[in-house]
Amino acid sequence: MPKIFEYFGLIFYFYSNEHEPIHVHVALGDCETIFELIMENGEFKEIRR
């Protein structure tokens, strides 16, 4: 699990062999959420929760 970024205790990470769409996990203590990164034609378009 490569850590991308850490900010005020929030840890942003991803798993390299996981499913589509591209998404980022964010953890704080025992809590976790996932954000999907929506791309169109190679360009970033939207973040979905």
Secondary structure, DSSP 4 states (H G I P E B T S, - for coil): --EEEEETTEEEE--TT-PSSPEEEEEETTEEEEEEEEEETTEEEEEE-
